[in-house]
Amino acid sequence: MVAVEALQRLVWPGDDTEIVPLHVLVTAAHNGGLVIGAFEEARQGEEAGQLVGFVFGFPGLYFTPDGPRPKHCSHMLGVHPEYRDRGIGFALKRAQWQMVRHQKLDRITWTYDPLQSRNAYLNIAKLGAVCNRYRREVYGEMRDGVNAGTPSDRFEVDWWVNTKRVERRLSRRARRQLDLAHFLSADAEIINPSHTDPGSLPRPVDTQAVLASLEQKIDADRDKDDVFLLLEIPADIQQIKAVDAELALAWRSHTRTLFEHSFDRGYLVTDFVYLTGPQSRSFYVLSHGESTL
C-alpha cells in the first residue's frame, strides 16, 4: 500500500491532496474492496519487483425500480510512466474483472475524462465498457498535473462483466479491432470533423451547427437499425492544454454539449477508434439504443 501511494505521486504529480492514503486503501481491502498490483519480476536476490501499476475499487450500490443492487466501483487505475503501452492497464482490469466475478457482482462502474483518448481506447475499445452518462464537474477543481486547468467532467461507464461483449474482448482470442474504414463503410458519419491543418492543433467546429445537423440526422434515421455516429475528440488533449489552455477549454465545452445532447436522444458510446500517424485522430462511436449491444 505504501508503494501504491508512491506510484500515485508519479502518475498524478503536483498535489498530495489528490492521493488516496494508505489507511483508506487498507480499510477498503479489508471490507470487500480490491487493491491489485502489477509488479516487475524480482531480480536475483530481491524479494519482490517494483510496483509498476495498480487498480483500486470498492463495493457500492446502484438503484433500480426494484431497489438497490450491489456493484463494484472502480476508483483508480495507474501505470508507471515508464511502463505504459505494454498492456499493464489491460491486465490489471482483467484481474479486477476476474475477482469481481468471484464476488458474484455483475457490474463495475468508473469515471474517466472523455477527452483522454488513451483511456478511452482502453476502457471502451479494449475492455468493452459502454457509456450514456456524462457528469459535469464531478470532482470540482482538481490540482494535480494531469487534470488541472480544465473542468473535471467525466464519463461514468458501465462494465457488465458477465456479458458476451465483455468476455469476448477479454478472451485470449479477442475480437478484431475495428478501424475508421469499417465504420465509414457502415454509413457512420463524423458529426464534428475537426479543423486540422498540417502542423497546427485541431480545433472544434461550430457546436450549434453540429447540433442542428445532428437533429436532422436523428430525425432522418429514426426508423433505421444500426445507426452509428462518430464524434471526434483531440488525439492528445494534454498537448493542447500545454500549448493553448483556451483551446482545451473550447474542446471541453464543445464535446460536453454534443455528448449530453446525444445521450439525451438515446445514443450510447459503444466503441472508440484511434488513428495513428502524422495526423493522429480519435473518434467515439455512438449507436442508438441498448439493442445495439
N, C-alpha and C positions, 0 to 999 in steps of 0.2 A: 504493500500500500504506500510505503514511503517512495518507492520507485515510481508509482503512478502519479503521486504529487509532483515529483521532479519532471516527469515526462510532460505533464500538463503545462509546465512553465516553458518548455521548449516549443510545444505545439501552438499555445496561445500566449505569446510573450507580452509583457508590458504591465500587467496589473495583477497582484496576488489576490485581490478580492474576487476574481473570476475562478479561482482554483477550488475544486471540491476537496475538502480536507480529509485527512486520514480517518478521523473519528466518524465522519459520515459514511465513508466507504466501508469501514468495518461494520458499522451498525446495519447498513443495508445488506451486506453479505450475510450477516447473522440472522436476517429476517426475510429470507426469500429472494433477496436481490442477487445480482451477479456482477462480479468483477473478474474479467477474463483477461489474461495477459498473453502476449506473444513475445517469445524470447529468442535471442541468438543461441546457437548451440554453444554449450560451455566449452571453453578451451581447456587443454590438458592442465590439470592442477587446479581448475576452478570448480566451485560447487555449482554455480549457475551462470548462464549467459546474461547479457544485457537485456533489459526490457526494451522492446522496440515498438510496442503497440499495446493498446488496451481498449476494451469496451466495458461500459458501466451502465447498469439499469436496475430497476426495482419494480415490484408489483404495484399495480394501480387498478383503477376501476373505470369502466365506461358505462354509459347509461342507455338503456333500451326501453321501449314501451313496456316490456315485461320486468323491468327493474334493473339494478346494476349487475354488471358481469365483470369478472376479473380479466386483466390483461397484463402484459409486461411493458413498462415504459422504459425505453432505451434512451438514456440521457446523454452519454458522451462516447465518442469514438475518436481516438487519437493515434497517429502513427508518427514515429520519429522522422523529422525532415529528411534525414539521410537514407531512409529505408522506404520511401514512398515509391509507388508504381511497381511494387513487387508482389502484389496480391495479398498483402498482410491485412488490410481492411476487410477484404472479402472473406479471408479465412477466419477472422475474428467474428464477423457477423454470422458465418456459417456455424461456428461453435456456439454462439448465442442461440441461434435457431434450434440446434440440437438440444440444448439444455432447457430451453423454454418448452419445447415439446414434451420433454420428460416431466415437466411440472404440470402437464395437462392443460396448458393455455393455448389458445388458437390465434391470438392477435398480439402483435408487437407494434407499438407506435413510437415515433420520434419526430423531432423537428429538425429542419436544416434550412439554411439560406438558399432560396431557389435561384439566386444569381451565381452560386458557386458550381460551375459546370463539372468539376472533378467529383464533387459529392453527388451531383445529380446523376452522373453516369453510373456511379456505384449503386446508389440507392434505387434508382428506377430501372435502368437498363440491365444491370447485372444481378441485383437481388430480387427484382420483381415487385417492389413496393408500388403502391398506387396512391394518388392524392386527389382530393377535391375540397380541401380546406386550406384557406390562406389566412394566416394570423398576422395582424399588424402589430408592430412594436411589442413582441412577446416579452422581451427581457429589458425593455426600456433602453436607456443609453448604455451601451457596452464600451468598455475601456481597453480591452486587450488589443494586441497588434493586428489581429485578423479582422475584427468586427468594428473597430472604432471608425466613426466618420459617416456611417450610413444607418438609417433606421433598422432596428432588429426585426424586420419582417421575416416570417418563416412559413414554409410548408409544414403541415402536420400530416405525415404519411401513415398509411396502414400497410402492415406486412402480415398477410393472412397465411400463417405458417403451414397449414395443412392442405393448402390448395395445390392443384397440379401445376398452376402457373409458377408458384414459388419453387416447388420440388424440382421442376424441370430446369430452372435456372441454377439451382444449387447441386444438381446431379453431376456425376463425373462426365456425363455426356451432355453438357449444357447446350441449350438451343443456339443456333447460329445467330450472331448479332446482326440486326438489320441496319442498313445504312440509308442515307438520304434518298438514293435512287429507288430503293424498294418502296418507300412511302410515296414518292412522286409518281411512280408507276401505278399506285393505287389511288391516284387523283387527290392525294393530300395537297393542301395549299398552304404556302408560307404566308401567314396573315400579316406579318410585320417585318418584311425583309429590311435589314439594317442598311443605312448608308455607310458603305465601306469603300474608301479609296485606298489604293496601294500606299502603304507607309503611314496611314493615319488610323486613329482609333475609330471603332464602329460607333455610329450614333443612331438612336432610335428614330423611327419615322413618327409622323404626327399621330398622336394617340387617338384623337377624336375621329380622324379619317379612318383609322383602322377599325374603331368601334362601329362606325356607320357601315363599312364594308362587311364586317363580321355579322351584323344583324341581317343584312341582305342574304349572306350565305346561309345563315341558320334557317331563315325562312324558306329558302330555295331547297335546302336539304332535309327539311323537317320529316319527310316520309321515307327517307333513304336509310339503308343499313350501312354499316362500316364506313361512316364518315370520319375522316381524320383531318385534324388541323395541326399545323406546325407553327410553334411560337418560338421566335428566336430570342436568345439571350446572348450577352457577350461571352466569348470563349474564355476570357481572362479578366474578370472584374477586378481582381487585385491589382493588375497592371493599370487599369483605368483609374482606380482610386489613388494610386501613387502619383499619377501624372495630372489628372483632372478630376478633382473632387466633385465639381458641379455636374460633370457628365455622369459620374457614378450615381449621383442623386437623381438625375434625369432618367437613367435606366431603372432605378428602383420605382419611381413614380409610374413610369410607362408600363412596366411589367405588372406592378401591383394592380393597376386598373384593368389590364387585359385578363389576368388570372381570375380576379374576382368576378368580372363580367362572365367569363367562360364557365366558371364553376356555378354561378347563379343560373346559367342556361342549361345545366345538366351535363356538362363536359367534365371529364376527369383525366388527369395525367396518367398515361399508361406506358410510355416509353420515352427514351431520350437518345438523341443522335449527336455524335461529336465528330466533326470533320477536322482532320489534322492536315498540316501542310503550311505553305507560306501565308495563306489566308484562312486560319482556323475559324470555324463557325460551330455554334451549338444550337440545338433545337429540342424543345419539348414536343412530344407527340400527345395530342389530346383526342380522345374519342368520346362519342356521345353515349352516355348511359352505361350502367353496370353490366348490361348484357354483352357489351363488347369484350369483357374479360373472359 
